[in-house]
Amino acid sequence: MADKQRDWRRDENEEDDEGEQELDETSFKAQKDAVLLAIEVSPSMLEPPPASSSRKADRDSPVQAALKCAHHLMEQRIISNPKDMMGILLFGTEKTRFRDDKDGRGGLGYPNCYLFTDLDVPAADDVKALKALVEEEEDEDEVLKPATEVISMSNVLFCANQIFTTKAANFGSRRLFIVTDNDDPHASDKAARSAAAVRAKDLYDLGITIDLFPIARGDSKFDLSKFYDDIVYRDPNAEANGTEVRTSKSGDGLSLLNSLISNINSKQTPKRALFHLPFEIAPGLRITVKGYNIVQRQAPARTCYIWLDGEKAQIATGETTRVAEDSARTVEKQEIKKAYKFGGEYVYFTPEEQKSLRDFGSPVIRIIGFKPRSMIPVWASVKKSTFIFPSEEDYIGSSRVFSALWQKLLNDDKIGIAWCVLRSNAQPILSALVPSREQSDEASGTPYLPAGLWIYPLPAADDLRDISIDRRIDCSEDLKTKMRVIVQQLNLPKGIYNPLKYPNPALQWHYKILQTLALDEEVPDKGEDVTEPKNKAINKRAGGYLEDWAETLKDETDRAARSRSLKRELDDGLRAPCKAEEGSCRTT
């Protein structure tokens, strides 16, 4: 921890010395998260779906789908969030197991609760054990055998309480995911319902969030009012948009497994704010907003350097030392001065003078006017946008004012023009404030883009380049019309690009190699790449149009070539008499 703090201070000092630098946004992705999946094991949860000849029909029981979802989530988080914890608690089982305590109690205090994977950073053995249970269906210990007696939900919640308290006491985000198809586990026992509500309140008092993932089949509905409205709390002041409990179910080509994965991915750990600034809408009218980095390009990253030449591999600690070029003497920081070359001379500045040159006032987002949205051309995007959302921390009523501004901009199809200084010593930028609606996946209803305002950096005069385009090649209107039909046939569904459906193939291949090495699996020959063109679908949708277009292009090309050849022959014919006349003139 001390090394991290020292590195952070060093980076901050270097930033002050080196001037304006690009902010490293990778550290603002998310806070440390601990997730415990509580999956009910009951006869209805173990019942396989009815047989179907459809390729898209469900093949897994709800328990199998939930365990496969847990396996997928564990593999995903082991790479993307290597410091996060995850555990799997099966409740409603005939067998009982908590953890191997030193006093030998085991799971006697929590009957019918089986802690399959303890809450911890997932290890290779945990992934292998879960994979054996899910894919190879190796249940030699009869873990998935349901109990005959009624399960106490208060006991399940108390067991989860103990797991979080002992394993993730200081985590910023602690969440309990409950997967069940029973909307009323204590229909005739009022005392058990009250006890469960008390245990749920204890969890929330400790800062542990309960998220419910109900499962419904066919036309049946999961009624939250029977029991879980007293268990799952919804914070009205929460900054997240989606607080609705979505039911996972099969249908419309969406399998239960995909529905569960989609719903669990929608409950991602809250992102850390990139900045927390005053938002000045008009003179004297200020609210508070937080900025979030929604889009961040991912790349394979080496988390640390390893020294392998010793008897045991050790983490190497990097140090930076400045030396004089002529004498190789170590140069202290106090001896270094900053200078700018101007007219062949060096102009020196003290640190205070250099800092004052970069001081454009305190950080703020200030609206200076409004424009029609149509005035922003597509090419005006010079940097990625930042999402902002209101915060009630400094100014009460910020959410209401922000919502009024957002609705007005949407209704009038306007954008705001803002002066933005997003952090101390940062250069000011002119940005457009663009309103957006919530974007959801129509198949599952899972939101993937929130509603709010986006800070859209605008280019300055120095950013614009004069590019002369020489249009020498043109085509006929017939070719344009036929190509327009082809493009319409190959549009994405609803004409919307959802980035969650297209993982980076190079990055996924890198992660796959790491996973196979960690789990002692065989290295696959080729990685999955969903960005590759689907040639069969393309041929089915637009094959005939493409052939027609190609024939039209060939005909026009042949005609153009023939006309060019004819023109060349005519030109050669005109030149020949001239040459003959010149020759005759010389001979005479």
C-alpha positions in Angstrom: 0.0 0.0 0.0 2.8 2.3 0.8 4.4 1.7 -2.6 1.1 2.5 -4.3 0.7 5.8 -2.4 4.3 6.7 -3.2 3.7 6.0 -6.9 0.5 8.1 -6.8 2.3 11.1 -5.2 5.1 10.7 -7.7 2.7 10.7 -10.6 0.9 13.8 -9.3 4.2 15.7 -8.9 5.3 14.7 -12.4 2.0 15.9 -13.7 2.5 19.3 -12.0 6.0 19.5 -13.5 5.3 18.2 -17.0 2.3 20.4 -17.6 -1.0 19.3 -19.2 -1.2 15.6 -19.7 -3.9 13.2 -20.6 -5.7 11.9 -17.6 -5.3 8.1 -17.0 -9.0 7.0 -16.9 -8.4 3.3 -16.4 -8.3 3.7 -12.6 -11.8 5.2 -12.6 -13.5 2.1 -14.0 -15.0 0.6 -10.9 -14.5 0.0 -7.2 -13.6 -3.3 -5.6 -16.6 -5.6 -5.7 -17.7 -8.7 -3.8 -20.6 -10.8 -5.2 -22.2 -13.8 -3.6 -24.6 -15.8 -5.9 -27.3 -17.5 -3.9 -29.0 -20.1 -6.1 -32.0 -22.0 -4.9 -32.0 -25.8 -5.4 -35.6 -27.1 -5.6 -37.5 -29.6 -7.6 -38.9 -26.8 -9.8 -35.5 -25.3 -10.3 -34.1 -28.7 -11.3 -36.9 -29.5 -13.7 -35.6 -29.5 -17.4 -37.6 -27.5 -20.0 -40.0 -29.4 -22.3 -38.4 -31.0 -25.3 -38.4 -28.9 -28.4 -37.1 -29.3 -32.0 -36.1 -25.6 -32.2 -32.4 -24.9 -32.1 -32.9 -21.9 -29.9 -35.0 -23.7 -27.3 -33.8 -24.1 -23.8 -31.9 -27.2 -22.9 -30.9 -26.4 -19.3 -32.9 -26.4 -16.1 -32.9 -23.1 -14.1 -30.2 -24.5 -11.8 -28.0 -25.5 -14.7 -28.5 -22.1 -16.4 -27.7 -20.3 -13.1 -24.5 -22.3 -12.6 -23.4 -21.8 -16.2 -24.1 -18.1 -15.7 -21.9 -18.2 -12.5 -19.2 -20.0 -14.4 -19.3 -17.4 -17.2 -19.2 -14.6 -14.7 -16.3 -16.1 -12.8 -14.2 -16.5 -15.9 -15.1 -13.0 -17.0 -14.2 -11.4 -13.7 -11.0 -13.3 -13.2 -9.6 -11.4 -16.2 -11.5 -8.1 -16.2 -11.6 -7.6 -12.4 -8.8 -9.7 -10.9 -9.1 -8.2 -7.4 -12.9 -8.7 -7.0 -14.3 -11.5 -4.9 -17.0 -14.0 -5.9 -18.7 -16.9 -4.1 -21.5 -19.4 -4.8 -24.1 -20.4 -2.1 -26.6 -23.1 -2.9 -29.6 -23.0 -0.6 -32.4 -25.6 -0.4 -30.0 -28.5 -0.6 -30.3 -31.7 1.4 -26.6 -31.4 2.3 -25.2 -28.7 4.5 -21.8 -27.1 4.3 -20.6 -23.7 5.4 -16.9 -23.8 5.6 -14.4 -25.9 7.4 -14.2 -24.0 10.7 -11.5 -24.8 13.2 -14.1 -25.6 15.9 -15.6 -28.2 13.6 -19.1 -26.6 13.4 -19.0 -26.6 9.6 -22.5 -25.7 8.4 -24.5 -26.8 11.4 -25.7 -23.2 12.1 -27.1 -22.8 8.6 -29.0 -26.0 7.6 -29.7 -26.6 3.9 -27.1 -24.0 2.9 -24.2 -25.4 0.8 -21.3 -23.0 0.3 -20.0 -24.4 -3.0 -17.4 -21.7 -3.5 -16.3 -19.5 -0.6 -16.3 -15.7 -1.2 -12.8 -15.0 -2.4 -10.8 -14.0 -5.4 -11.6 -16.8 -7.9 -8.8 -19.4 -8.2 -8.1 -21.9 -10.9 -9.4 -24.8 -8.7 -12.7 -22.9 -8.1 -13.2 -22.5 -11.9 -12.4 -26.2 -12.5 -14.7 -27.4 -9.8 -17.6 -25.3 -11.1 -16.9 -26.3 -14.7 -17.0 -30.0 -13.7 -20.4 -29.5 -12.1 -21.8 -27.5 -14.9 -20.4 -28.9 -18.2 -19.4 -32.4 -17.2 -22.3 -32.8 -14.8 -20.1 -34.5 -12.2 -22.2 -34.3 -9.0 -20.7 -37.2 -7.1 -21.3 -35.5 -3.8 -25.0 -35.1 -4.7 -24.8 -31.3 -4.0 -27.8 -30.6 -6.2 -30.2 -32.8 -4.3 -33.1 -30.7 -3.0 -34.2 -30.9 0.7 -37.6 -32.2 1.6 -38.3 -29.6 4.4 -39.2 -25.9 4.0 -36.2 -23.6 3.7 -35.8 -20.7 6.0 -34.9 -17.5 4.0 -33.9 -15.7 7.2 -31.3 -18.5 7.7 -30.0 -18.0 4.1 -29.7 -14.3 4.6 -28.0 -14.7 7.9 -25.5 -17.1 6.3 -24.8 -14.5 3.6 -24.3 -11.9 6.3 -21.6 -14.1 8.0 -19.8 -14.7 4.6 -19.6 -11.0 3.8 -18.6 -10.0 7.3 -15.7 -12.5 7.5 -14.4 -12.3 4.0 -15.2 -8.9 2.6 -15.6 -6.6 5.5 -14.0 -3.5 3.9 -15.1 -3.8 0.3 -16.7 -0.7 -1.2 -19.3 -2.8 -3.1 -20.9 -5.9 -1.6 -23.8 -7.6 -3.3 -26.0 -10.6 -2.8 -27.5 -12.1 -6.0 -30.6 -14.3 -5.3 -31.6 -16.6 -8.2 -35.0 -18.3 -7.6 -38.3 -19.2 -9.1 -40.3 -19.1 -5.9 -42.0 -15.8 -5.3 -43.5 -16.8 -1.9 -41.2 -19.1 0.1 -43.2 -18.5 3.3 -46.8 -18.3 2.2 -48.3 -19.6 5.4 -45.7 -18.6 8.0 -45.9 -14.9 8.9 -43.2 -15.2 11.6 -40.7 -16.6 9.0 -41.5 -13.7 6.7 -40.9 -11.2 9.4 -37.6 -12.9 10.4 -36.4 -12.8 6.8 -37.3 -9.1 6.5 -35.2 -8.4 9.7 -32.2 -10.3 8.2 -32.5 -8.3 5.0 -32.6 -5.1 7.0 -29.4 -6.2 8.8 -27.7 -6.7 5.4 -28.6 -3.3 4.1 -27.5 -1.7 7.4 -24.0 -3.2 6.7 -24.0 -1.7 3.2 -24.8 -5.0 1.4 -27.1 -4.8 -1.5 -29.6 -7.5 -2.4 -30.4 -8.0 -6.1 -33.1 -10.4 -7.1 -33.0 -12.4 -10.4 -36.4 -14.1 -10.6 -37.0 -16.9 -13.1 -40.4 -17.3 -14.8 -41.5 -19.9 -17.3 -44.0 -19.6 -20.0 -46.8 -17.2 -19.2 -46.3 -17.3 -15.4 -45.3 -14.2 -13.6 -43.1 -13.6 -10.6 -45.1 -11.6 -8.0 -42.7 -9.5 -6.0 -45.4 -8.2 -3.7 -45.9 -11.6 -2.1 -42.5 -11.7 -0.4 -39.5 -10.0 -2.0 -40.8 -6.4 -1.8 -39.8 -6.6 1.9 -36.4 -8.1 1.0 -35.2 -6.2 -2.0 -34.8 -2.5 -1.1 -34.9 0.2 -3.9 -33.1 3.4 -3.0 -35.1 6.3 -4.6 -32.1 8.6 -4.4 -29.8 6.1 -6.1 -27.8 7.4 -9.0 -28.4 4.4 -11.2 -31.2 4.6 -13.7 -32.4 1.0 -13.7 -33.8 -0.1 -10.4 -36.5 -2.3 -11.9 -36.3 -6.0 -11.1 -36.2 -7.8 -14.5 -37.5 -11.4 -14.7 -35.3 -13.9 -16.5 -37.3 -16.2 -18.8 -37.1 -18.0 -22.1 -39.0 -17.0 -25.2 -38.6 -15.2 -28.5 -35.3 -17.0 -29.2 -33.7 -15.8 -25.9 -32.6 -18.7 -23.8 -32.8 -18.7 -20.0 -29.0 -18.7 -19.8 -28.6 -15.7 -22.0 -31.4 -13.9 -20.2 -29.7 -14.5 -16.8 -26.3 -13.4 -18.1 -27.8 -10.3 -19.6 -29.6 -9.3 -16.4 -26.6 -10.0 -14.2 -24.3 -8.0 -16.5 -26.7 -5.1 -16.2 -26.0 -5.1 -12.4 -22.4 -4.1 -12.9 -20.6 -2.6 -10.0 -21.1 1.2 -9.9 -18.4 3.1 -11.8 -16.2 5.5 -9.9 -16.8 9.2 -10.8 -14.2 10.7 -13.1 -14.9 14.1 -11.7 -17.3 15.8 -9.3 -17.9 19.4 -10.4 -20.3 22.4 -10.2 -22.5 22.7 -13.2 -23.4 26.4 -13.9 -26.5 26.6 -16.0 -26.9 30.4 -15.6 -25.3 33.1 -13.5 -26.3 32.3 -9.9 -27.8 28.9 -10.8 -25.5 26.0 -10.0 -26.0 22.3 -9.4 -23.6 19.4 -8.9 -22.8 16.7 -11.4 -20.5 13.7 -11.6 -18.7 12.6 -14.8 -18.3 9.0 -15.8 -16.1 7.4 -18.3 -18.5 5.1 -20.1 -16.3 4.1 -23.0 -12.7 3.1 -22.4 -10.6 1.3 -25.0 -9.2 -1.9 -23.4 -5.8 -3.4 -24.3 -3.8 -6.3 -22.9 -2.0 -4.8 -19.8 0.9 -6.2 -17.8 0.0 -5.6 -14.2 3.5 -5.9 -12.9 7.1 -6.8 -13.9 8.4 -10.2 -12.7 12.1 -11.0 -12.2 12.7 -14.6 -13.2 16.5 -15.0 -12.8 16.4 -15.8 -9.1 15.5 -19.0 -7.3 12.0 -17.7 -7.0 10.0 -15.4 -9.2 9.7 -11.9 -7.6 7.8 -8.8 -8.4 10.2 -6.1 -9.6 9.8 -2.5 -8.3 10.7 0.2 -10.7 12.6 3.4 -9.8 13.4 6.4 -11.9 16.7 8.3 -11.6 17.9 11.3 -13.6 21.6 11.5 -14.5 23.7 14.2 -16.2 24.6 13.3 -19.8 28.3 14.4 -19.5 29.3 13.1 -16.1 26.6 10.5 -15.3 26.1 12.3 -12.0 22.8 11.9 -10.3 20.7 15.0 -10.7 18.3 16.0 -7.9 14.9 17.4 -8.6 15.8 20.8 -7.1 18.5 21.2 -9.8 16.1 20.8 -12.7 14.6 23.9 -14.4 12.0 24.1 -17.1 12.5 26.2 -20.1 10.9 26.9 -23.5 13.0 27.6 -26.6 12.0 30.9 -28.2 13.9 32.7 -31.0 17.0 30.6 -30.4 17.1 31.4 -26.7 15.9 29.5 -23.6 13.2 31.2 -21.5 13.2 29.9 -18.0 10.2 29.7 -15.7 9.9 29.0 -12.0 7.4 26.3 -11.0 5.1 29.0 -9.6 5.1 30.9 -12.9 4.6 27.8 -14.9 1.7 26.8 -12.7 0.1 30.2 -13.1 0.3 30.0 -16.9 -1.9 26.9 -16.7 -4.4 28.3 -14.3 -7.7 29.0 -16.0 -9.8 29.2 -12.9 -11.4 26.6 -10.7 -12.9 23.4 -12.3 -16.4 24.1 -13.6 -18.9 23.2 -16.4 -20.5 26.5 -17.5 -23.2 26.8 -20.2 -22.6 29.8 -22.4 -25.4 29.3 -24.9 -27.6 26.9 -26.9 -27.7 25.8 -30.5 -29.8 23.5 -32.7 -28.6 19.9 -32.6 -28.3 19.8 -36.4 -25.4 22.3 -36.2 -23.0 19.6 -35.0 -21.6 17.8 -38.0 -20.5 14.2 -37.8 -16.8 15.1 -38.3 -16.8 17.4 -35.2 -15.9 14.5 -32.9 -12.3 15.0 -31.8 -12.3 13.1 -28.5 -14.6 10.6 -26.8 -17.6 12.0 -24.8 -18.0 11.9 -21.1 -21.3 11.1 -19.4 -22.6 13.4 -16.7 -25.3 12.8 -14.1 -26.6 14.9 -11.2 -25.5 14.5 -7.6 -27.3 15.8 -4.5 -24.1 16.0 -2.4 -23.5 19.7 -2.6 -26.8 21.2 -3.9 -30.1 19.7 -2.9 -32.4 19.7 -5.9 -29.7 19.1 -8.5 -31.5 16.0 -9.9 -34.8 18.0 -10.5 -33.0 20.9 -12.2 -30.8 18.6 -14.3 -33.9 16.6 -15.4 -35.7 19.8 -16.5 -32.7 20.9 -18.6 -32.4 17.4 -20.1 -36.1 17.3 -21.0 -36.0 20.8 -22.5 -33.0 20.0 -24.7 -34.7 16.8 -25.9 -38.0 18.4 -26.7 -36.5 21.3 -28.6 -33.8 19.3 -30.3 -31.2 21.6 -28.9 -27.7 21.2 -27.4 -25.9 23.3 -24.9 -22.5 24.9 -25.6 -20.3 24.8 -22.4 -17.0 26.1 -21.2 -15.4 23.1 -19.4 -12.5 23.0 -17.0 -12.7 19.4 -15.8 -9.8 19.4 -13.3 -7.2 21.6 -11.8 -4.4 22.8 -14.2 -6.4 21.4 -17.2 -6.8 23.3 -20.4 -10.4 24.6 -21.0 -12.4 23.1 -23.8 -15.5 24.1 -25.6 -18.0 21.3 -25.5 -21.5 20.5 -26.7 -23.9 19.1 -24.0 -25.8 16.5 -25.9 -28.9 14.9 -24.3 -29.5 11.1 -24.8 -32.3 8.7 -24.0 -31.8 5.4 -22.3 -30.8 2.7 -24.8 -31.9 -0.9 -24.0 -31.6 -4.3 -25.6 -35.0 -5.0 -26.9 -34.7 -8.8 -26.5 -34.0 -8.7 -22.8 -34.9 -5.1 -21.8 -31.4 -4.6 -20.3 -30.1 -1.0 -20.6 -26.6 -0.6 -22.0 -26.6 3.2 -22.3 -28.0 5.5 -19.7 -30.1 8.6 -20.1 -28.5 11.9 -19.3 -26.1 14.5 -20.8 -22.8 13.9 -22.7 -19.9 16.3 -22.8 -19.0 16.3 -26.5 -15.6 18.1 -27.0 -15.7 20.4 -30.0 -12.8 21.1 -32.3 -10.9 24.4 -32.2 -9.8 26.3 -35.4 -6.3 24.7 -35.1 -7.9 21.2 -35.2 -9.4 21.7 -38.6 -7.5 20.7 -41.7 -8.1 21.7 -45.3 -8.2 18.4 -47.3 -8.7 18.7 -51.1 -10.5 15.7 -52.4 -9.9 15.0 -56.1 -13.1 13.2 -57.4 -11.9 11.5 -60.5 -14.0 8.3 -60.2 -17.7 8.5 -60.5 -20.5 6.0 -61.2 -23.9 6.0 -62.7 -27.2 6.6 -60.8 -28.2 3.0 -61.6 -25.2 1.6 -59.7 -25.9 4.0 -56.8 -29.5 2.9 -56.6 -28.7 -0.8 -56.6 -26.0 -0.4 -54.0 -28.5 1.5 -51.8 -30.7 -1.6 -51.8 -27.7 -3.8 -50.8 -26.8 -1.6 -47.9 -30.5 -1.6 -46.7 -30.5 -5.4 -46.8 -27.3 -5.6 -44.6 -28.3 -3.2 -41.9 -27.9 -4.2 -38.2 -31.1 -5.0 -36.4 -33.1 -1.8 -35.9 -30.0 0.0 -37.4 -28.4 0.2 -33.9 -24.9 -0.9 -33.0 -24.7 -2.4 -29.5 -21.0 -2.6 -28.5 -21.9 -5.2 -25.8 -22.5 -7.8 -28.6 -19.1 -7.4 -30.2 -16.1 -8.2 -27.9 -12.7 -7.2 -29.1 -11.4 -10.4 -30.8 -7.7 -9.6 -30.2 -8.3 -8.9 -26.5 -10.5 -11.9 -26.0 -7.8 -14.1 -27.6 -5.3 -12.7 -25.2 -7.6 -13.5 -22.2 -8.3 -17.0 -23.6 -4.6 -17.8 -23.6 -4.3 -16.6 -20.0 -7.3 -18.7 -19.0 -6.0 -21.8 -20.7 -2.6 -21.5 -19.0 -4.2 -20.9 -15.6 -6.6 -23.8 -15.9 -4.2 -26.2 -17.7 -6.5 -26.5 -20.7 -5.6 -27.1 -24.3 -4.8 -24.0 -26.3 -7.5 -23.5 -29.0 -6.5 -23.3 -32.6 -8.5 -20.1 -33.2 -10.3 -17.6 -31.1 -14.0 -16.6 -31.5 -14.5 -13.5 -33.6 -18.1 -12.3 -33.8 -16.9 -9.3 -35.9 -16.2 -11.6 -38.9 -18.7 -11.2 -41.7 -21.5 -13.8 -41.7 -21.1 -14.8 -45.3 -24.1 -17.2 -45.4 -26.5 -14.5 -44.0 -25.0 -11.9 -46.4 -25.6 -14.3 -49.3 -29.1 -15.1 -48.2 -30.1 -11.4 -47.7 -28.3 -9.7 -50.6 -26.7 -12.4 -52.8 -29.0 -11.8 -55.7 -28.6 -8.0 -55.4 -24.9 -8.3 -55.3 -24.7 -10.4 -58.4 -27.0 -8.0 -60.2 -24.8 -5.0 -59.1 -21.7 -6.8 -60.2 -23.1 -7.5 -63.7 -24.2 -3.9 -64.0 -20.7 -2.8 -62.9 -19.1 -5.1 -65.5 -21.3 -3.8 -68.3 -20.6 -0.2 -67.5 -16.9 -0.9 -67.2 -16.9 -2.7 -70.6 -18.7 0.2 -72.1 -16.3 2.7 -70.6 -13.3 0.7 -71.8 -14.8 0.4 -75.4 -15.5 4.1 -75.5 -12.0 4.8 -74.3 -10.5 2.5 -76.9 -12.6 4.1 -79.6 -11.5 7.5 -78.5 -7.9 6.4 -78.6 -8.3 5.1 -82.1 -9.9 8.3 -83.3 -7.1 10.3 -81.7 -4.5 8.1 -83.3 -6.3 8.4 -86.7 -6.2 12.2 -86.4 -2.5 12.2 -85.5 -1.5 10.0 -88.4 -2.3 12.5 -91.3 -0.4 15.2 -89.4 2.7 13.0 -89.1 2.4 12.1 -92.8 2.2 15.8 -93.8 5.2 16.6 -91.6 7.1 13.8 -93.3 6.2 14.9 -96.8 7.2 18.5 -95.9 10.6 17.3 -94.9 11.2 15.2 -98.0 10.3 18.0 -100.3 
